[in-house]
Amino acid sequence: MLAVVRSRAQANSFLPKGTVRCQGPPAFRTQLARDLGCLLDVDDEVDAWSCLPASLGAGDSTHVPDFLVRRGDRHSLVDAGTRPGHAWLEDAARECGCGYETVTSVSIRSGARLANARDLLRYSNWQCPLGDRVRLLAALDEVGSMTVAECLPAFRETAAIAGLSSLVLHRFVTVNLDEARIGPETMVRRCCA
């Protein structure tokens, strides 16, 4: 669909380093783009995303968007921050079968979601063992919801916060990322299948 291009973006220069739904190598031009990548990883509507996916052009002008984002059947080319000054971007994206959007720094960095996403992504490479996952899901099936503190005893095979973070990132359980920073009183619920 789109030709893959890479610029001078750095894969490991922006924290956190791990990703969950990024397809292909992570490469970010700015910390703001990395922050938007964190939000994409915890967005329930996002199935997958990739970095610096395509070179769009019109005449002598070219632009490489920060991301290609897949939400079901919809694909969008997305830039973090200020919209580049190219009037042709939406038309060029549409020719590739995509929408085009920019996400402002204010919307990326407002509220608790980004801080929570960054906290969770510290554990992006962690896998919760089957026994811990089954214990926690069974308890949630029985009572409906529990606080983070009440969930911790379910983890016997792995570090509790790492296991819980893995289950959130892999959409087995859900927590409210927008209300406040994740803490002992944060409610945990099983994700709807």
Order of alpha helices (4+ residues) and beta strands (2+ residues): alpha-beta-beta-beta-beta-beta-alpha-beta-alpha-alpha-alpha-beta-alpha-alpha-beta-beta
